[in-house]
Amino acid sequence: MAETLKIKIAPSILAADFSKLGQEITRAEQAGADLLHVDIMDGHFVPNLTIGPDVVRAVRRWTSLPLDVHLMIENPDRFFNSFCQAGANAIIFHVETGDVSKGIETLRRFGVECGLSLNPETPIEAVFDYLGDIDILLVMSVHPGFGGQNFIPESLQRIKKARQEATRANPKLDIAVDGGINDQTAPEVIAAGANVLVAGTALFRSKNMADSIKRLRP
């Protein structure tokens, strides 16, 4: 069913030049991005520390593109309201971080799209019970925490299994993939069933982002 879903390209601002973040966001928007991916890390759930709601609020002022906020943090529910208030269109949290059903219910009350993610070592089956209740499944194809890593090939089978299950439980589910996405891996993940491609280094480090985005699309 993946072929019936729009392929969306989501530049990850983790790879942007933060000294001119506003211009970088404008560059991504003008290059044809469908949405922006915003990674939030707390230095505990993953070994890196990034940004908070104030930066998301600033990003919101620079663009009308949807913002998918990916919470790679412990106790994510404590920050749902802050990031919703900052302008997130979707909140994605990790299945490894606690009470998933409660988190989904809370996000529904805030009126944003709800997403789940999982680390490469977590069995893909861990999210199957929730696919009918979420809008986005984000499959990590690298170990979360740092950009520029190589794509983990085993991720393709995980995406295939997720799409097969989603075809039954939630055919309109967006399946996103994050990590090592470039013009070589993009066709493979699309063929496996992903329809949202999160790319950081391949886009923000490109001299011609519009051309790079075109090369990611089928």
SULWO-V48833 format. One record per pair of residues at least 24 apart in sequence whose C-alpha atoms are under 7 Angstrom apart, sorted by the first residue. I is the first residue (numbers start at 1). J is the second residue. D is the distance in Angstrom with one decimal. If there is no record, write none. Layout:
i: (I,I)
j: (J,J)
d: (D,D)
This chain:
i: (1,2,2,2,5,6,7,7,7,8,8,8,8,9,9,9,9,9,9,10,10,10,10,10,10,10,10,11,11,11,11,11,11,12,12,12,12,12,12,13,13,13,14,14,14,15,15,15,15,16,22,31,31,32,34,35,35,35,36,36,36,36,37,37,37,37,38,38,38,38,39,39,39,40,40,40,41,41,41,42,42,44,44,45,45,45,46,46,46,47,48,53,53,53,54,56,56,57,57,60,77,89,90,90,91,92,92,93,94,95,119,124,124,131,131,131,132,132,135,135,136,136,136,136,137,137,137,138,138,138,139,139,139,140,140,140,141,141,141,141,142,142,148,148,149,149,150,151,151,151,156,156,159,159,159,160,160,163,182,183,183,186,187)
j: (167,193,194,195,195,195,195,196,217,34,195,196,197,33,34,35,196,197,198,34,35,36,37,196,197,198,199,36,37,198,199,200,203,36,37,38,198,199,200,37,38,200,38,39,200,147,200,201,204,204,62,209,210,210,65,65,66,67,65,66,67,68,67,68,69,198,67,68,69,70,69,70,71,70,71,72,71,72,73,72,73,73,74,72,73,74,72,144,145,145,145,82,83,86,86,86,87,86,87,87,103,113,114,115,115,116,117,117,118,127,143,158,162,166,169,170,169,170,173,174,173,174,175,176,174,175,176,175,176,177,176,177,178,177,178,179,177,178,179,180,179,180,180,201,179,180,180,179,180,181,189,192,192,193,194,192,193,193,216,215,216,216,218)
d: (6.5,5.0,6.7,6.5,6.5,6.5,4.6,5.8,6.9,5.6,6.2,4.7,6.3,5.6,5.4,6.7,5.9,5.0,6.3,6.1,5.0,5.0,5.7,6.9,5.8,4.7,6.3,5.3,5.9,5.7,5.1,5.5,6.6,6.1,4.5,6.0,6.2,5.6,4.5,6.4,5.9,6.6,6.9,6.4,6.6,6.9,5.0,5.5,6.0,5.5,6.1,5.8,4.0,6.2,6.9,5.2,4.9,6.0,6.7,6.3,5.1,6.2,6.1,4.9,6.2,6.9,6.9,6.0,4.8,5.9,6.2,5.0,6.5,5.9,5.0,5.7,6.6,4.9,5.6,6.9,5.2,6.9,6.9,6.2,5.1,5.6,6.6,6.5,5.2,5.7,5.5,6.2,5.4,5.7,7.0,5.9,7.0,4.4,6.0,5.9,6.2,6.3,5.7,7.0,5.9,5.1,6.5,5.9,5.5,7.0,6.6,6.0,7.0,6.4,6.4,6.4,5.2,5.1,5.5,6.3,5.9,4.7,5.8,7.0,6.3,4.8,6.0,6.0,4.6,5.6,6.1,4.8,6.4,5.9,5.1,6.3,6.5,5.7,4.9,7.0,4.9,6.9,6.7,6.0,6.7,5.8,4.9,5.8,4.2,6.9,6.1,5.9,5.9,6.1,6.6,4.9,5.8,5.5,6.7,5.8,5.2,5.7,6.8)
